[in-house]
């Protein structure tokens, strides 16, 4: 008899924990989770002129220069490239 009562309590506890987990996971998805990536709308790739890396446009640092719009993968690449374009004057 006690075994059956314990089994029922364990099943109820499991169902309550599962419901709590599902509601927390749903709240994370709604509030701050990343949207699922869609393969039907790929993101445009841009080229970093300093290191040659191709990266998604949304991840690139953008610089508007007289040569046109330039895209960089990092601040280090951006600074190195711009230093070559505009060498310090003595």
C-alpha distances in whole Angstrom, upper triangle without the diagonal:
4,5,5,7,9,10,11,13,14,16,17,19,20,22,23,25,26,28,29,31,32,34,35,37,38,40,41,43,44,46,47,46,49,49,49,52,54,56,58,59,60,62,65,66,69,71,72,75,75,72,72,69,67,65,63,65,63,62,66,68,71,75,77,81,84,83,80,77,75,72,70,67,67,69,71,72,73,75,77,78,79,81,83,84,85,87,87,91,93
4,5,5,6,9,10,11,12,14,15,16,18,20,21,22,24,26,27,28,30,32,33,34,36,38,39,41,42,44,45,44,47,48,47,50,52,54,57,58,59,60,64,64,67,69,69,73,73,70,70,66,65,62,61,63,60,60,64,66,69,72,75,78,82,81,78,74,73,69,68,64,65,67,68,69,71,73,74,75,77,78,80,81,83,84,85,88,90
4,5,5,6,9,10,11,12,14,15,16,18,20,21,22,24,26,27,29,30,32,33,35,36,38,39,41,42,43,42,45,46,45,48,50,52,54,56,56,58,61,62,65,67,67,71,70,68,67,64,63,60,59,61,58,58,61,64,67,70,73,76,80,79,76,72,71,67,65,62,62,65,66,67,69,71,72,73,75,76,78,79,81,82,83,86,88
4,5,5,6,9,10,11,12,14,15,17,18,20,21,23,24,26,27,29,30,32,33,35,36,38,39,41,42,41,44,44,44,47,48,50,52,54,55,57,60,61,64,66,67,70,70,67,67,64,62,59,58,60,57,57,61,63,66,70,72,76,79,78,75,72,70,66,65,62,62,65,66,67,69,71,72,73,75,76,78,79,81,82,83,86,89
4,5,5,6,9,10,11,12,14,15,17,18,20,21,23,24,26,27,29,30,32,33,35,36,38,39,41,40,43,43,43,46,48,50,52,54,55,56,60,61,64,66,66,70,70,67,67,63,62,59,57,59,57,56,60,62,65,69,71,75,78,77,74,71,69,66,64,61,61,64,65,66,68,70,71,72,74,75,77,78,80,81,82,85,87
4,5,5,6,9,10,10,12,14,15,16,18,20,21,22,24,26,27,28,30,32,33,35,36,38,39,38,41,42,41,44,46,48,51,52,53,54,58,58,61,63,63,67,67,64,64,60,59,56,55,57,54,54,58,60,63,66,69,72,76,75,72,68,67,63,62,58,59,61,62,64,65,67,68,69,71,73,74,76,77,78,79,82,84
4,5,5,6,9,10,11,12,14,15,16,18,20,21,23,25,26,27,29,30,32,33,35,36,37,36,39,40,39,42,44,46,48,50,50,52,56,56,59,61,62,65,65,63,62,59,57,55,53,55,53,52,56,58,61,65,67,71,74,73,70,67,65,62,60,57,57,60,61,62,64,66,67,68,70,71,73,74,76,77,78,81,84
4,5,5,6,9,10,11,12,14,15,17,18,20,21,23,25,26,27,29,31,32,33,35,36,35,38,39,38,42,43,45,47,49,50,51,55,56,59,61,62,66,65,63,63,59,57,55,53,55,52,52,56,58,61,64,67,70,74,73,70,66,65,61,60,57,57,60,61,62,64,66,67,68,70,72,73,74,75,77,78,81,84
4,5,5,6,9,10,11,12,14,15,16,18,20,21,23,24,26,27,29,30,32,33,34,34,37,38,37,41,43,45,47,48,49,50,54,55,58,60,60,64,64,61,61,58,56,53,52,54,51,50,54,56,59,63,65,69,72,71,68,65,63,60,58,55,56,58,59,61,62,64,65,66,68,70,71,72,74,75,76,79,82
4,5,5,6,9,10,11,12,14,15,16,18,20,21,22,24,26,27,29,30,32,33,32,34,35,35,38,40,42,45,46,47,48,52,52,55,57,58,61,61,58,58,55,53,51,49,51,48,48,52,54,57,60,63,66,70,69,66,62,61,57,56,53,53,55,57,58,59,61,63,64,65,67,69,70,71,72,73,77,79
4,5,5,6,9,10,11,12,14,15,16,18,20,21,23,24,26,27,29,30,32,30,33,34,33,36,38,40,42,44,45,46,50,51,54,56,57,60,60,58,58,54,52,49,48,50,47,47,51,53,56,59,62,65,69,68,65,61,60,56,55,52,52,55,56,57,59,61,62,63,65,67,68,69,71,72,73,77,79
4,5,5,6,9,10,11,12,14,15,17,19,20,21,23,25,26,27,29,30,30,32,33,33,36,38,41,43,44,45,46,50,51,54,56,57,61,60,58,58,54,53,50,48,50,47,47,50,52,55,59,61,65,68,67,64,61,59,56,55,52,52,54,56,57,58,60,62,63,64,66,68,69,70,72,73,76,79
4,5,5,6,9,10,11,12,14,16,17,18,20,21,23,24,26,27,28,28,31,32,32,35,37,40,42,43,44,45,48,49,52,54,55,58,58,56,56,52,51,48,46,48,45,44,48,50,53,56,59,62,66,65,62,59,57,54,53,49,50,52,54,55,56,58,59,61,62,64,66,66,68,69,70,73,76
4,5,5,6,9,10,10,12,14,15,16,18,20,21,23,24,26,27,26,29,29,29,32,34,37,39,40,41,42,46,47,49,52,52,56,56,53,53,49,48,45,43,45,42,42,46,48,51,54,57,60,64,63,60,56,55,52,50,47,48,50,52,53,54,56,57,58,60,62,63,64,66,67,68,72,74
4,5,5,6,9,10,11,12,14,15,16,18,20,21,23,24,26,25,28,28,28,31,33,35,37,39,40,41,45,46,49,51,52,56,56,54,53,49,48,45,43,45,42,42,46,48,50,54,56,60,63,62,59,56,55,51,50,47,48,50,52,53,54,56,58,58,60,62,64,64,66,67,68,72,74
4,5,5,6,9,10,11,12,14,15,17,19,20,21,23,24,24,27,28,28,32,34,36,38,39,40,41,45,46,49,51,52,55,55,53,53,49,48,45,42,44,41,41,45,47,49,53,55,59,62,62,59,55,54,50,49,47,47,49,51,52,53,55,57,58,59,61,63,63,65,66,67,71,73
4,5,5,6,9,10,11,12,14,15,17,18,20,21,22,22,25,26,26,29,32,34,37,37,38,39,43,44,46,48,49,52,52,50,50,46,45,42,40,42,39,38,42,44,47,50,53,56,60,59,56,53,51,48,47,44,44,46,48,49,50,52,54,55,56,58,60,60,62,63,64,68,70
4,5,5,6,9,10,10,12,14,15,17,18,20,21,20,23,23,23,27,29,31,33,34,35,36,40,41,44,46,47,51,51,49,48,44,43,40,38,40,37,37,40,43,45,49,52,55,58,58,55,51,50,46,45,42,43,45,47,48,49,51,53,53,55,57,59,59,61,62,63,67,69
4,5,5,6,9,10,11,12,14,16,17,18,20,19,22,23,23,27,29,31,33,34,35,36,40,41,44,47,47,51,51,49,49,45,44,40,38,40,36,37,41,43,45,49,51,54,58,57,54,50,50,46,45,43,43,45,48,48,49,51,53,54,55,57,59,59,61,63,64,67,70
4,6,5,6,9,10,11,13,14,16,17,18,18,21,22,23,27,29,32,34,34,35,36,39,41,43,46,46,50,50,48,48,44,42,39,37,38,35,35,39,41,43,47,49,53,56,56,53,49,48,45,44,41,41,43,45,46,47,49,51,52,53,55,57,57,59,60,61,65,67
4,6,5,6,9,10,11,12,14,16,16,15,19,20,20,24,26,29,31,32,32,33,37,38,40,42,43,47,47,45,45,41,39,36,34,36,33,32,36,38,41,44,47,50,54,53,50,47,45,42,41,38,38,40,42,44,44,46,48,49,50,52,54,55,56,58,59,62,65
4,6,5,6,9,10,11,12,14,16,14,17,18,18,22,24,26,28,29,30,31,35,36,39,42,42,46,46,44,44,40,38,35,33,34,31,32,35,38,40,44,46,50,53,52,49,45,44,41,40,38,38,41,43,44,44,46,48,49,50,52,54,54,56,58,59,62,65
4,5,5,6,9,10,11,12,14,14,17,18,19,22,25,28,29,30,31,32,35,37,39,42,43,46,47,45,45,41,39,36,33,34,31,32,35,37,40,43,45,49,52,52,49,45,44,41,40,38,38,40,43,44,44,46,48,49,50,52,54,54,55,57,58,62,64
4,5,5,6,9,10,11,12,12,15,17,18,22,24,27,29,29,30,30,34,35,37,40,40,44,44,42,42,39,37,34,31,33,29,29,33,35,37,41,43,47,50,50,47,43,42,39,38,35,35,37,40,41,41,43,45,46,47,49,51,52,53,54,55,59,61
4,5,5,6,9,10,11,10,13,14,15,18,21,24,26,26,27,27,31,32,35,37,38,41,42,40,40,36,34,31,28,30,27,27,31,33,35,39,41,45,48,47,44,41,40,36,35,33,33,35,38,39,39,41,43,44,45,47,49,49,51,53,54,57,60
4,5,5,6,9,10,9,12,13,14,18,20,23,25,25,26,27,30,32,34,37,38,42,42,41,40,37,34,31,28,29,26,27,31,33,35,39,41,44,48,47,44,40,40,36,36,33,34,36,39,39,40,42,44,45,45,48,50,50,51,53,54,58,61
4,5,5,6,8,9,12,13,15,19,21,25,26,26,27,27,31,32,34,37,38,41,42,40,40,37,35,31,28,29,26,26,30,32,34,37,40,43,46,46,43,39,39,36,35,33,33,35,38,39,39,41,43,44,44,47,49,49,50,52,53,56,59
4,6,5,6,6,9,11,13,17,19,23,25,24,25,25,28,29,31,34,34,38,38,37,37,33,32,28,25,26,23,23,27,29,31,34,37,40,44,43,40,37,36,33,32,29,30,32,34,35,35,37,40,40,41,43,45,46,47,49,50,53,56
4,6,6,4,7,8,10,13,16,19,21,21,22,22,25,27,29,32,33,37,37,36,35,32,30,26,23,24,21,22,26,28,30,33,36,39,42,42,39,35,34,31,31,28,29,31,34,35,35,37,39,39,40,43,45,45,46,48,49,53,56
4,6,7,9,9,12,15,17,21,22,21,23,23,26,28,30,34,34,38,39,38,37,34,31,28,25,25,22,23,27,28,30,34,36,39,42,42,39,35,35,32,32,30,31,32,35,36,36,38,41,41,41,44,46,45,47,49,50,53,56
4,6,9,10,14,17,19,23,24,23,24,23,27,28,30,33,33,37,38,37,36,33,31,27,24,25,21,22,25,27,29,32,34,38,41,41,38,34,34,31,30,29,29,30,33,34,34,36,39,39,39,42,44,44,45,47,48,51,54
4,7,9,12,15,18,21,23,21,22,21,24,25,27,30,30,34,34,33,33,30,28,24,21,22,18,19,22,24,26,29,31,35,38,38,35,31,31,28,27,25,25,27,30,31,30,33,35,36,36,38,41,40,42,44,45,48,51
4,6,9,12,15,18,20,19,19,19,22,24,26,28,29,33,33,32,31,28,26,22,20,21,17,18,21,23,26,29,32,35,39,38,35,31,30,27,27,24,25,27,30,30,30,33,35,35,36,39,40,40,42,44,45,48,51
4,6,8,12,15,17,16,16,15,19,20,22,25,26,30,30,29,28,25,23,19,16,17,14,15,19,21,23,27,29,32,36,35,32,28,27,24,24,21,23,25,28,28,28,31,33,32,33,36,38,38,39,41,43,46,49
4,6,9,12,14,13,14,14,18,19,22,25,26,30,31,30,29,25,23,19,16,17,14,16,19,22,24,27,29,33,36,35,32,28,28,25,25,23,24,27,30,29,29,32,34,34,35,38,39,39,41,43,45,48,51
4,6,9,12,11,12,13,17,19,22,25,26,30,31,30,28,25,22,19,16,18,16,17,20,23,25,29,31,34,37,36,33,29,28,25,25,23,25,28,31,30,30,33,35,34,36,39,40,40,42,44,46,49,52
4,6,9,8,9,10,14,15,19,22,23,27,29,27,25,22,19,16,13,15,13,15,18,21,23,27,29,32,34,33,30,26,26,23,23,21,23,26,29,28,28,31,33,32,33,36,37,37,39,42,44,47,50
4,5,6,7,10,13,15,19,22,24,28,30,28,26,23,20,17,14,16,15,17,20,23,24,28,29,32,35,33,30,27,26,23,24,23,25,29,31,29,30,33,34,33,35,38,38,38,40,43,45,49,52
4,6,6,9,12,14,18,21,24,27,29,27,25,22,18,16,14,16,16,17,20,24,25,28,30,32,35,33,30,27,26,23,24,23,26,29,31,29,30,33,34,33,35,38,38,38,40,43,45,49,52
4,6,10,12,15,19,22,25,28,30,29,26,23,20,18,15,17,17,19,21,25,25,29,30,32,34,32,29,26,26,24,25,24,28,31,33,31,31,35,36,34,36,39,39,38,41,44,46,49,53
4,6,9,12,16,19,22,25,28,27,24,21,18,16,12,13,13,16,18,21,22,25,26,29,31,29,26,23,23,21,22,22,25,28,30,28,28,32,33,31,32,36,36,35,38,40,43,46,50
4,7,9,13,16,19,22,24,23,20,18,14,12,9,11,11,13,15,19,19,23,24,27,29,27,24,21,21,18,19,18,22,25,27,25,25,29,30,28,30,33,33,32,35,38,40,43,47
4,6,10,13,16,19,21,20,18,15,12,9,6,7,8,10,12,15,16,19,20,23,26,24,21,18,17,14,16,15,18,21,24,22,21,25,26,25,26,29,29,29,31,34,37,40,43
4,7,10,13,16,19,18,16,13,10,8,6,6,8,10,11,14,14,17,18,20,22,20,17,15,14,12,14,14,18,20,22,20,20,23,24,22,24,27,27,26,29,32,34,37,41
4,7,10,13,15,15,12,10,6,5,4,6,9,9,9,13,13,16,17,19,21,19,16,14,12,10,11,11,15,18,19,17,17,21,21,19,21,24,24,23,26,29,32,35,38
4,7,10,12,12,10,8,5,6,6,6,9,9,8,10,10,12,14,16,18,16,13,10,9,7,8,9,13,16,17,14,14,18,18,16,17,21,20,20,23,25,28,31,35
4,6,9,9,6,6,5,7,9,9,12,11,9,11,11,13,14,15,17,14,13,11,8,6,7,9,12,15,15,12,12,16,15,13,15,18,17,17,20,23,26,29,32
4,6,6,5,5,6,8,11,11,13,11,8,9,10,11,14,14,16,14,13,11,7,5,5,6,9,11,11,8,9,12,12,10,12,15,14,15,18,20,22,26,29
4,6,5,8,9,12,14,14,17,15,12,12,12,12,14,13,15,12,12,11,8,8,7,9,11,13,12,8,9,12,10,8,10,13,11,12,15,17,20,23,26
4,6,8,11,13,16,16,18,16,13,12,13,13,15,15,17,14,15,14,10,9,8,9,10,11,9,6,7,9,7,6,9,11,10,11,14,15,18,22,24
4,6,9,11,15,16,18,15,13,13,15,15,18,18,20,18,18,16,13,11,9,8,10,12,10,7,10,12,10,9,13,14,13,15,18,19,21,25,27
4,7,10,13,14,17,15,13,14,15,16,18,18,20,17,17,15,12,11,9,9,12,14,13,10,12,15,13,11,15,17,15,16,20,21,24,27,30
4,6,10,12,14,12,10,13,14,16,19,19,22,19,18,16,13,10,8,7,10,14,13,10,12,15,14,13,17,19,18,19,22,23,26,30,32
4,7,9,12,10,9,12,14,16,18,19,22,19,17,15,12,9,9,8,12,15,16,13,14,18,17,16,18,21,20,21,24,26,29,32,35
4,6,8,7,7,10,12,15,18,19,22,20,18,15,12,9,9,7,11,14,15,13,14,18,18,17,19,22,22,22,25,27,29,33,36
4,5,5,7,10,12,15,17,20,23,21,18,15,13,10,10,9,13,16,18,16,16,20,21,19,21,24,24,24,27,29,32,35,38
4,5,5,8,9,12,14,17,20,18,15,12,11,8,10,10,13,15,18,16,15,19,20,18,19,23,23,23,25,28,30,33,36
4,6,8,10,13,16,19,22,21,18,14,13,10,11,11,13,15,18,17,16,19,21,20,21,24,25,25,26,29,31,34,38
4,7,9,13,16,19,22,21,18,15,13,9,9,7,9,12,15,14,14,17,19,18,19,22,23,23,25,27,29,33,36
4,6,10,13,15,19,17,15,11,9,6,5,5,8,10,12,11,10,14,15,14,15,19,20,19,21,24,26,29,32
4,7,10,13,16,16,14,10,8,6,5,6,7,8,11,10,8,11,13,13,13,16,17,17,18,21,23,26,29
4,7,10,13,13,10,7,6,5,7,9,10,10,13,12,9,12,14,13,12,16,17,16,17,20,22,25,29
4,6,10,10,8,6,5,6,8,11,12,11,13,12,8,11,13,11,10,13,15,13,14,17,19,22,25
4,7,8,6,5,6,9,11,15,15,14,17,15,12,14,16,13,11,15,16,13,14,18,20,22,26
4,5,5,6,7,10,13,16,17,16,17,15,12,13,15,12,10,13,13,10,11,15,17,19,23
4,5,8,10,14,16,20,20,19,20,18,15,16,17,14,12,15,14,11,12,16,18,19,23
4,7,8,12,14,18,19,19,20,17,14,16,16,13,11,15,13,10,13,16,19,21,24
4,6,10,13,17,18,18,20,17,14,16,17,14,13,16,16,13,15,19,22,23,27
4,7,10,14,15,15,17,15,12,15,16,13,13,16,16,14,16,20,22,25,28
4,7,10,12,12,14,11,9,12,13,10,10,14,14,12,15,18,21,23,27
4,7,9,10,12,10,8,12,13,11,12,15,15,15,17,20,22,25,29
4,6,7,9,6,6,9,10,9,11,14,14,14,17,19,21,25,28
4,7,8,7,8,11,12,12,14,16,17,17,20,21,23,27,30
4,5,5,6,9,10,11,12,14,16,17,18,20,21,25,28
4,5,5,6,8,10,10,12,14,15,16,17,18,22,25
4,5,5,6,9,10,11,13,14,15,16,17,21,23
4,6,5,6,9,10,11,12,14,15,17,21,24
4,6,5,6,9,10,11,12,14,16,19,22
4,6,5,6,9,10,10,11,13,16,19
4,6,5,6,9,10,10,12,16,19
4,5,5,6,9,10,13,16,19
4,5,5,6,8,11,14,17
4,5,5,5,8,11,14
4,6,6,9,12,15
4,6,10,12,15
4,6,9,12
4,6,9
4,7
4
